[in-house]
Amino acid sequence: MWTVVGEVLSGSGRMLLEPLQSVGESLKWEKQKEAEWLGSGQETESVSTWSPNFWRKDLEEKLIQYMTAQIPPFGSSSNTDETALKQHLSQLEMTFLPSLEHRSGLFKEAGLLVTYTRSCHASLSSHLSTLTDTNHFSFSQCLLVYEWGVKMYKSETCLRPRQTPQHSLSLGVQCLMWIILKTEENLLAVAR
């Protein structure tokens, strides 16, 4: 099952839609069995009697690992290199995020768009948080990340902001607000 997801993520194409749909169906089955178990009120039976009971979480973890590995590295030789940070944020906006958008169609058709979107949010939020959490970022660098977050928020969609998203895969208000608030906290800490 995870091999199929890995092949879709590596860009093997539409030939894998049917196997990916079976992953979506398996996760629906898991959710249905969990609901049945919780609804039955049977205290003697444990959740682990039906299998597998953590597929969705495993899928999210696999997606997050893949997405995090695809984020272009930010390797500035100088801690105050604002040009490198601007280029990095531009790479995120123009290369990384559109690549996620490109794959979202298959995940939508397979019934996995919510899980895919949640993983996109988690990987990007974690990356931006890591960037601004470093004690080496100057106030102006934190401000650049903050301004980028506000720009994405104003565009109302982070993925393909100049187009209407085909698959409704956007960062979403909640994710963008978290990024903005987290960066605000770091700005205040750096300013002190």
N, C-alpha and C positions, 0 to 999 in steps of 0.2 A: 504494500500500500504506500509506504513512504518512498519507495523507488519511483513510483508514478509521479508523486508530488515533486520529487527531486528532478525528474526529467522535464516536467512542465516548467519548473523554475529555471532550469538551465536553457530553456528556449527551444526544446525539441518540437514544439508546434502543436497544431490542432489535431494531429493523429491521436493524441492522448486524451481527447475530450471524454470519450466513453469510459476509459479507466478512471479518469478524475471524477466523473459523475458517480462511479461506484464508491469512491471515497466519500462523496457527499451523502450518498444513500446510507453508507455504513454509519456515518455520524448521526444521521436522522434516526436510524435504528437504535443507536446508543442512547439518544435522548428519549426516545419512546420507552425503552426498557427502564431507564432511570425513573421516568414519570410513573410507569406502572408499578415499579417497586415502591416508590415513595407513596403512591396512592393506595397501595394494598395494606399498609400499616403493619406489615409483618416485621416484628422486631427480631425474630430468630434468624432471619435470612440476612446475610450481609450483602452489601453492594457488590462485593467482589465475586459473588456467585454467578453473575452474568458478566460476560467478557466481550470486548475489552471496555474498561470503565474510565479510561483517561485518554481516549483517542483525540478528542478535540483539543485538549491541552497539549498533547504531543504534537499535533499538527501546528498549533500556534507557535510552539517552541522551535519547530523545524523552520517555519516561515520566518520567524524573527532572526534565527541564526543566519539563514540565507540572505535576508535583506540587510542585516548588519554587515555581512561580509561584502556586499555590493556597494556600500557607501564609500565614496571616494575618500581616501585618507587625507586628513589635514595635517600636513607635515611642514610647518613653517620653520625656517632656520632661525627666525627671530621671534621672540615672544610678542613683539609689538608690530608684527607685519600685517597691517590692515589690508594691504593689497591681496595677500595670499588668502586671508579670510573672506574677502569679497569674492575672489575667484572660487573658493570652496562653496560658498553659499550659492553662487551662480551655477556651479556644477550640480549641486543638489536640485536646484529648481529646473535646470534645463536638461539634465541627463538622467540623474537617479530617479527622480519622481516620475518622469515620463516612462521610464522602463518599468516601473511598478504599474503604471496605468496600462501599459501595453499588455501585461499579463493578466490584468484584472478581468478581462472578458471571459477567459476560460474558467476562472474561479467563479464568476457569476453564473455561467451556464451550468456549472457543476453544483450549484447551490452552496457555494463556500465563500461568497463575497463578504459576508459579515466577518468571518474568521480572518480572511485575507486583509480586509480593511483594518481590523483591530491590530493585526500584526504590523501593518504599515505604520500605524500611529505609534505603536510601542517602539519600533526600531528608530524612527525619526526623533521621537521625543527623547529617547535615551541618548542618542547621538548628540543632539543639541544641548541636552543637560550636561553631558560629559564635557562638551566644548566649553561651556560657560562655567562649569564647576571648577575648572582648573584654576589654581591660585595664580597662574602666570598670565591670565588674560587681563588686559588693561580695561579701564572704564570704557574707552572708545571701542574696543573690540566687543565687549559685552553689549554696548549700544548698537553696534552693527547687527548682531544676532537678534536683538530686540526689534530693531527696525525691520529686519527681514521677516520676523514673525508677524509684525503688524501689517506689513505689505501683503503677506499671504492671507492674513485674516480679512483684510479689506477686499481682496480679490474673491473671497468666499469659496474659493477652491484652490488648493495648493497644486493639484496635479492638473497640468495643462491649463493654466489660468487664462490663456488667450482663446480657449475653445470651450464649448460646452462639453463637460465630461460625458463620454458615451456610456460609462458604466457606473456612474454615480460614486466613483472612488475619489473622495476628497478627504482632506485632513479633518474637516469638520470643526465646528465652532468649539466644542469642548476640548479637543486636542490642541487646537491653536491657542485657546485661552490658557491652557496649562503651560504651554511653551512660553507664552508671553509673561505669565505670572512668575514662572520659575526664573526667567531671565531678569525680570524686574527685581526679584530677591537678590540675585547675583549682582545686579547693578548697584543696589543699595549697599551690599556688603563691600564691594570694591570701592565705593565712594567714601566709606568710613575710614 
